[in-house]
Amino acid sequence: MIIGLEDRDDAGVYRLRDDLAIIETVDYFTPIVDNPYDFGMIAAANALSDVYAMGGRPITAMNIVCFPRESMDISVLREILRGGIAKLSEAEVSLVGGHSVSDPELKYGLCVIGIVHPEKVITNAGAREGDALILTKPLGTGIISTAMKARVADEQVVALFTRQMATLNRRAAELMLEFPVHACTDITGFGLLGHACEMVEASDIGMVIDASSVPLMPGVEEYCARELVPGGTRRNREFRSRMIEAQVSDETMLILFDAQTSGGLLISLPAGDGAELIQRMHAEGVKDAAIVGHVVREPKGKIRIT
């Protein structure tokens, strides 16, 4: 075992031989959008993300399905699975089976296996003083989801929100591997600051985040000002507040802690390589990638927001 439970990393990693290890991860959740096909794509992209964050290549997946067969037509499940398969095909991942149970609440996701060279595993530990911090997708999916439930989200915002969550982190991860990356994690339920806190703890360093440099989805600031914020986002802030030194508004803090679904990668790499990686990402379709901060030696275990 290279990476196990004690590491609190994005996935487990098990060495099979000197030149090969497998990455194991699982993720499933309730629908975040109304369209079942879109939900399937989003859930698949989200499950694959942990493998990409650790520098691996996903190769196989198994469906996990909880379906209310007494109250929902089977055609809904058919569309969800079709969306998941479409995203797996894009990722060149083979679906090898799965498991389903009857459940009053619909849920869908995947168990994913990836491969990586044991000496090329990227973890959430290893960030170094002076590193640049790159975020590859804009924030705000949790807040926009809450606005959708309240039926106040703009249709164009919803379309962008759906497209972003269904976008694989594959290309961002492939470009990342061309540079001397020290650490990486993907941004999901704990929000940008929650996952950054995990990186800080694992690497024994501190961070400075420039809030004005963090990419945001359209409408997020407006919805947050209207208090359309999910409970998970508020819990993230409460849980990690002792690690944060902030010089920003409450709304900005909530956005930075916003619980994401299928969010981007947070990458720590030498400052001299940061601008070049951003240029490469922008040229190859990862348009929202941005340098959002840097790593500092002191104060250890703290993130300063400016």
C-alpha positions as CSV (number, residue, x, y, z in Angstrom):
1,M,0.0,0.0,0.0
2,I,1.4,3.4,-1.1
3,I,-1.5,5.6,-0.2
4,G,-4.1,4.3,2.3
5,L,-6.7,5.6,4.8
6,E,-4.2,7.3,7.0
7,D,-3.2,9.7,4.3
8,R,-6.6,11.4,3.7
9,D,-5.7,11.7,0.0
10,D,-8.0,11.7,-3.0
11,A,-7.7,8.0,-3.6
12,G,-6.0,4.8,-2.5
13,V,-2.8,3.6,-4.3
14,Y,-1.6,0.0,-4.3
15,R,1.7,-1.1,-5.8
16,L,1.4,-4.2,-8.0
17,R,5.0,-4.2,-9.2
18,D,8.0,-1.9,-9.4
19,D,6.7,-0.1,-12.4
20,L,2.9,-0.3,-11.9
21,A,0.4,0.8,-9.2
22,I,-3.4,1.0,-9.2
23,I,-5.4,3.9,-8.0
24,E,-8.8,3.1,-6.4
25,T,-11.7,5.5,-5.8
26,V,-15.4,5.6,-5.5
27,D,-18.0,8.4,-5.5
28,Y,-21.8,8.6,-6.0
29,F,-24.4,11.2,-5.0
30,T,-28.0,12.4,-5.5
31,P,-29.0,14.4,-8.7
32,I,-27.6,17.9,-8.9
33,V,-29.4,18.7,-12.2
34,D,-32.8,17.8,-13.5
35,N,-31.8,16.2,-16.8
36,P,-30.9,12.5,-16.1
37,Y,-28.4,12.3,-19.0
38,D,-26.5,15.4,-17.7
39,F,-26.6,13.9,-14.2
40,G,-25.0,10.7,-15.5
41,M,-22.2,12.7,-17.2
42,I,-21.5,14.8,-14.2
43,A,-21.4,11.9,-11.8
44,A,-19.0,10.0,-14.1
45,A,-16.7,13.1,-14.5
46,N,-16.7,13.6,-10.7
47,A,-15.8,10.0,-10.0
48,L,-12.9,10.0,-12.5
49,S,-11.4,13.2,-11.1
50,D,-9.6,11.6,-8.2
51,V,-7.6,9.5,-10.5
52,Y,-6.6,12.5,-12.6
53,A,-5.6,14.4,-9.4
54,M,-3.2,11.7,-8.4
55,G,-1.4,11.7,-11.8
56,G,-3.0,8.5,-13.0
57,R,-4.9,7.3,-16.0
58,P,-8.4,5.8,-15.3
59,I,-8.9,2.5,-17.1
60,T,-12.0,0.7,-15.8
61,A,-15.2,1.6,-13.9
62,M,-18.2,0.0,-12.3
63,N,-21.6,1.6,-11.9
64,I,-23.2,2.2,-8.5
65,V,-26.9,2.7,-8.7
66,C,-29.6,3.4,-6.1
67,F,-33.0,3.6,-7.8
68,P,-36.5,4.2,-6.6
69,R,-38.1,1.6,-9.0
70,E,-41.6,2.0,-7.3
71,S,-41.8,5.7,-8.0
72,M,-39.6,6.4,-11.1
73,D,-39.8,5.2,-14.6
74,I,-36.9,3.0,-15.7
75,S,-36.3,5.3,-18.6
76,V,-34.8,7.8,-16.2
77,L,-32.2,5.3,-15.1
78,R,-31.5,4.4,-18.8
79,E,-30.7,8.0,-19.5
80,I,-28.4,8.4,-16.4
81,L,-26.4,5.3,-17.4
82,R,-26.2,6.5,-21.0
83,G,-24.8,9.8,-19.8
84,G,-22.2,8.0,-17.6
85,I,-21.2,5.8,-20.5
86,A,-20.8,8.8,-22.8
87,K,-18.3,10.4,-20.4
88,L,-16.5,7.1,-19.8
89,S,-16.1,6.7,-23.6
90,E,-14.7,10.2,-23.8
91,A,-12.2,9.3,-21.1
92,E,-11.3,6.0,-22.8
93,V,-12.4,4.1,-19.7
94,S,-14.0,0.6,-19.9
95,L,-17.3,0.0,-18.0
96,V,-16.9,-3.5,-16.6
97,G,-20.1,-3.9,-14.6
98,G,-21.7,-2.5,-11.5
99,H,-24.3,-3.0,-8.8
100,S,-27.8,-1.6,-8.2
101,V,-30.2,-1.6,-5.3
102,S,-33.8,-0.4,-4.8
103,D,-33.7,2.8,-2.8
104,P,-36.3,5.5,-2.1
105,E,-33.7,8.2,-3.1
106,L,-32.0,8.2,-6.5
107,K,-28.2,8.0,-6.5
108,Y,-25.6,7.3,-9.1
109,G,-21.8,7.2,-9.3
110,L,-18.8,5.0,-10.1
111,C,-16.0,2.9,-8.6
112,V,-13.0,3.7,-10.7
113,I,-9.6,2.0,-11.2
114,G,-6.7,3.8,-12.6
115,I,-3.0,3.1,-13.2
116,V,0.2,5.1,-12.4
117,H,3.9,4.5,-12.1
118,P,4.6,4.1,-8.3
119,E,7.3,6.8,-8.5
120,K,5.0,9.3,-10.3
121,V,2.1,9.4,-7.9
122,I,1.0,12.9,-7.1
123,T,-0.5,13.4,-3.6
124,N,-1.9,16.3,-1.7
125,A,1.4,16.4,0.3
126,G,4.6,17.9,-1.0
127,A,3.7,21.6,-1.6
128,R,6.9,23.7,-1.1
129,E,7.6,27.3,-0.1
130,G,7.4,29.6,-3.1
131,D,5.2,27.3,-5.2
132,A,2.5,28.8,-7.3
133,L,-1.1,27.5,-6.8
134,I,-3.2,26.9,-9.9
135,L,-7.0,26.3,-9.9
136,T,-8.3,24.8,-13.2
137,K,-12.1,25.4,-12.9
138,P,-14.2,28.3,-11.6
139,L,-16.0,28.0,-8.2
140,G,-19.7,28.2,-7.5
141,T,-21.4,24.9,-8.3
142,G,-22.8,24.5,-4.8
143,I,-24.3,28.0,-4.7
144,I,-25.7,27.8,-8.2
145,S,-27.3,24.4,-7.3
146,T,-29.0,26.1,-4.4
147,A,-30.2,28.9,-6.7
148,M,-31.6,26.2,-9.0
149,K,-33.5,24.6,-6.2
150,A,-35.0,28.0,-5.4
151,R,-35.8,28.4,-9.1
152,V,-34.0,31.7,-9.4
153,A,-30.9,30.6,-11.4
154,D,-30.6,32.1,-14.9
155,E,-30.9,29.5,-17.8
156,Q,-27.6,30.5,-19.3
157,V,-25.9,30.1,-15.9
158,V,-27.4,26.7,-15.5
159,A,-26.2,25.6,-18.9
160,L,-22.7,26.8,-18.1
161,F,-22.9,25.1,-14.7
162,T,-23.9,21.8,-16.2
163,R,-21.2,22.0,-18.9
164,Q,-18.5,22.7,-16.4
165,M,-19.3,19.9,-14.1
166,A,-19.5,17.4,-17.0
167,T,-16.0,18.5,-18.2
168,L,-13.3,16.0,-17.5
169,N,-10.2,17.0,-15.6
170,R,-8.3,14.8,-18.1
171,R,-6.6,17.5,-20.2
172,A,-5.7,19.6,-17.2
173,A,-4.1,16.6,-15.6
174,E,-2.2,15.5,-18.8
175,L,-0.7,19.0,-19.1
176,M,0.1,19.0,-15.4
177,L,2.2,15.9,-15.8
178,E,4.5,17.8,-18.2
179,F,5.7,20.0,-15.3
180,P,7.4,19.3,-12.0
181,V,4.3,19.3,-9.9
182,H,4.8,19.0,-6.1
183,A,1.2,18.4,-5.0
184,C,-2.3,18.2,-6.4
185,T,-5.9,17.7,-5.2
186,D,-9.3,18.0,-6.8
187,I,-11.9,20.5,-5.4
188,T,-15.1,18.8,-4.4
189,G,-17.3,18.8,-1.3
190,F,-14.9,20.6,1.1
191,G,-14.6,23.6,-1.3
192,L,-11.4,25.3,-2.4
193,L,-10.3,26.3,1.1
194,G,-11.3,23.0,2.6
195,H,-9.2,21.0,0.2
196,A,-6.4,23.6,0.4
197,C,-6.4,23.1,4.2
198,E,-5.9,19.4,3.7
199,M,-2.9,20.2,1.4
200,V,-1.5,22.6,4.1
201,E,-1.8,19.9,6.8
202,A,-0.2,17.2,4.6
203,S,2.6,19.4,3.4
204,D,3.5,21.3,6.7
205,I,3.3,24.7,5.0
206,G,1.1,27.8,4.8
207,M,-0.7,29.4,1.8
208,V,-1.7,32.8,0.6
209,I,-4.8,32.9,-1.6
210,D,-5.6,36.0,-3.6
211,A,-9.4,36.1,-3.7
212,S,-9.5,38.5,-6.6
213,S,-7.6,35.9,-8.8
214,V,-10.0,33.0,-8.1
215,P,-12.2,32.3,-11.1
216,L,-15.9,32.3,-10.4
217,M,-18.9,31.2,-12.3
218,P,-21.4,33.9,-13.5
219,G,-24.1,34.7,-11.0
220,V,-22.3,33.2,-8.0
221,E,-21.7,36.5,-6.2
222,E,-25.3,37.6,-6.7
223,Y,-26.7,34.3,-5.4
224,C,-24.4,34.3,-2.4
225,A,-25.4,37.9,-1.5
226,R,-29.1,36.6,-1.5
227,E,-28.0,33.9,0.9
228,L,-28.5,31.0,-1.6
229,V,-25.8,29.0,0.0
230,P,-25.9,25.2,0.7
231,G,-25.5,23.9,4.2
232,G,-22.4,22.0,3.3
233,T,-20.6,25.3,2.4
234,R,-21.4,26.8,5.8
235,R,-20.3,23.6,7.6
236,N,-17.0,23.7,5.6
237,R,-16.3,27.3,6.8
238,E,-17.2,26.4,10.4
239,F,-15.0,23.4,10.5
240,R,-11.9,25.0,9.0
241,S,-12.3,28.6,10.4
242,R,-9.4,28.2,12.8
243,M,-6.9,27.7,9.9
244,I,-8.0,30.8,8.0
245,E,-6.8,34.4,8.3
246,A,-9.1,36.5,6.1
247,Q,-9.2,40.1,4.9
248,V,-12.3,39.6,2.8
249,S,-16.1,39.8,3.0
250,D,-18.3,37.0,4.5
251,E,-19.7,36.4,1.0
252,T,-16.2,35.9,-0.5
253,M,-15.3,33.5,2.3
254,L,-18.5,31.4,1.6
255,I,-17.7,31.3,-2.1
256,L,-14.1,30.1,-1.3
257,F,-15.6,27.4,0.9
258,D,-18.4,26.5,-1.5
259,A,-19.0,22.8,-1.7
260,Q,-18.2,21.8,-5.3
261,T,-19.3,18.9,-7.5
262,S,-16.8,17.8,-10.2
263,G,-14.6,20.8,-9.5
264,G,-11.2,21.6,-10.9
265,L,-7.7,20.7,-9.8
266,L,-5.6,22.6,-7.3
267,I,-2.0,22.3,-8.4
268,S,1.2,23.3,-6.5
269,L,4.3,23.7,-8.6
270,P,7.4,25.8,-8.8
271,A,6.5,29.5,-9.4
272,G,8.7,29.6,-12.5
273,D,6.6,27.0,-14.2
274,G,3.2,28.4,-13.2
275,A,2.8,30.9,-16.0
276,E,3.9,28.5,-18.6
277,L,1.4,25.8,-17.4
278,I,-1.4,28.4,-17.4
279,Q,-0.4,29.4,-21.0
280,R,-0.5,25.8,-22.1
281,M,-3.9,25.1,-20.4
282,H,-5.5,28.2,-22.0
283,A,-4.2,27.2,-25.4
284,E,-5.6,23.7,-25.0
285,G,-9.1,24.5,-23.8
286,V,-8.7,24.8,-20.0
287,K,-9.8,28.4,-20.3
288,D,-10.5,29.2,-16.7
289,A,-7.3,28.0,-15.2
290,A,-5.6,30.7,-13.1
291,I,-2.8,31.2,-10.5
292,V,-4.8,31.9,-7.3
293,G,-2.0,32.1,-4.7
294,H,1.3,30.8,-3.5
295,V,2.8,28.6,-0.8
296,V,4.6,30.1,2.2
297,R,6.7,28.6,5.0
298,E,5.1,30.6,7.8
299,P,2.7,30.6,9.4
300,K,2.5,26.8,9.1
301,G,-1.0,25.3,9.0
302,K,-2.6,28.6,8.1
303,I,-4.2,30.1,4.9
304,R,-4.2,33.8,4.5
305,I,-6.9,35.3,2.2
306,T,-6.2,38.7,0.7
